[in-house]
Amino acid sequence: MQTQVKTWGNSQGIRIPKEILKEADVSVDDMLDIKVTNGIIMLEKPYRHRTLEERAAEYGGRLKLDGEFDWGEPAGREIW
C-alpha cells in the first residue's frame, strides 16, 4: 500500500488508512514516537503503564487482594 506526502500548513503529512491504524492498534489522537534509521521512517506506539483502575477492570473491577499470601520459607538471611 502506498501513501503520498502532502503539505499540511507549514509542515508535511501523510494519511494512514483506517485498516492500517486498526491493525496497529492506533486510534485518533494517540501519541506516536517517530525515528529515522538508515533512511527508514518508523512510527511506534510508546509503551504506557496502565493505572491500577485499568488493571482492576480486567478482573471485573475486583483485584482480590484480601487474605494472606504464602511466600514460602525464608531463604538466606531473610527474617519474618
N, C-alpha and C positions, 0 to 999 in steps of 0.2 A: 504494500500500500504506500502511496506517496502523498505528500502534502507540500504546500508551497509557502515560502516565507513571504509575508506581506508587510507593508508599512502599517504601523499602528501608532498614530500620534508621532512622537519623536523617536519611537523605537520600532522594532520589527517583532512580528509574532507569527505563530503557526496555529492552525486549528487542528485539534486532535479529535478524531471521530469518537462518538459515544461508545461504540463497541470496544475500541481500544482502551478507553478510560475504564469501562466496566471490567474488562479482563485484568487490568492492572489495579483494580480496587481503588480508583482515584475518583473523587467527587469534585463538583464545582466548589471553588474557594479552598480546596485542600492546598497546603503548602508543599512544595517540592524542592529538593536540593538539586542544583544543576552543576555539572562539572564537565570539563573537556579533557579527554585523554587521547593523545595521538590523533587529533582531529575529529574525534567522535564525541558528539554531544550526548550526555546521559542525564536523564531526569530520574530521580529516586525519591520515593516517599520516605521521609525520615521516620525512624522508629520513635514511637511515642509511648511512654509508660502509661498504663491505664490506671485510673483512680480506683480507690477502694470500692466506691459505689459501682463502677463499671464491672469490676471483678465480681462483686456480690450479685449483680444482675444475671451473671452466667449461672448462678445457683439459685435462681428464683428469689433473689434478694436476701437469702439467708446463708451466712458463712459457716454455720455450725462450729462456732468457737467455744461452745460450752463443754465442760468436762476437763479432764486431765489427759495429758499425752505421756505415754511411757517412752522415755528416751533411752531405756536400757540401763545397764550397769555403768558406773563411772569408768573411764579409761584414762590411763596415765595419772596425772596429778589432779584430776577434776574432783571436786568435793561438792556434794549436795545431800 
